[in-house]
């Protein structure tokens, strides 16, 4: 896995720097375009996307092997006959997997170092938030892998089960941006959960959701690896775990706290606007006269409502399909109308957009809307060449991995003690 990860991170990093450099050259002299140049979006997220791919498609096999080999050869039954409980065994296995995952950060941290050496800008809070998101994603994948081993009889079947979870999560993320019934299940995508951390947003409900879901899968794995229990008893325990996890997930979804740690804050309202919107303490109801599957409604959901939900605690959004729509792009009736119902007062506007919505909501909150407020983010364009780092990622770092693997195996052989130890190891 490490041998695949090293060149993959290197390739992603070099390509990201090249594209970022081309974009930087095209914005010279344009102040507004320069402010759009963010290393988080242009360098860090593309570079760490290779870690996401490896964790999605290769890390499950590491998780399966760490428990599946003991289950296949019968040593797991001997281990469970000791004083250690099944939950302790599963928890320790998960801890070992996460310890290994920290080693997979080495190529990404090397990329950050090379970017800094090239003169690139690094903002620590958004970088830590990004890494935290990948850590939570790896924790959940590891828990799913251990659960898959527990409920299956072979490593091959466990791999199929685990990849079904990860690939389905990826598909559900794509479904969120397309009309259809699957769009309403997109909130189950752990890939979509990761995207919030990639945008620099630390969402407490998502953080707790990762932890609760991973803990549930670990508990289920502990239930199903326990020998001697009847299947009916394991099913009852699994239902109990599911009910507790569902209750905790419901509680965690009500944990209303969000922090935007990105330096550009492109996915949030301005700090002044957020402070004013937090004064809306009464329930706010917005009626949107659009089809939820309309492209305009999807764009409004992503660019306005997603930000508003992180600020206004008691927000209800209702979509009403307009009765008639003319052809060739013209509209009539109530198409695109927005209605605001707050504290027994009602307001409506006929325009959908961040500026129009903010103007109404801030006036309701008693604040003044400043449409010309300039962005404080200066942007960090940089035309650099990262081709010199290819030697490190393609040759030096893989050789270090191979050397560490060889030294580890030599240490195992020496600990077994000569020829007898080799025979014992093979057996």
Protein Blocks (a to p, Z undefined) as FASTA:
>chain_A
ZZmmmmmmmmmmmmmmmmmmmmmmmmgoiaklmmmpcfklmmmmmmmmmmmmmmmmmmmm
mmmmmmmmmmmnopmmmmmmmmbdfklmmmmmmmmmmmmmmmmmmmmmmmmmmmmmnopa
cdfklmmmmmmmmmmmmmmmmmmmmmmmmmpmbfklmmmmmmmmmmmmmmmmmmmmpgcj
klmmmmmpmklmmmmmmnopacfklmmmmmmmmmmmmmmmmmmmpghiafklmmmmmmmm
mmmmmmmmmmmmmmccdddfbfklmmbccfklmmmmmmmmbccdddddddfkbmklmmmm
mmmmmmmmmmmmbacddddddfbdceehiaehjehiacddeehiacddfbdcfklmmmmm
mmmnopacdfklccfbebjaddddfklmmmmmmmmmmmmmmmmmmmmmmmmmmmnopjkl
mmmmmZZ
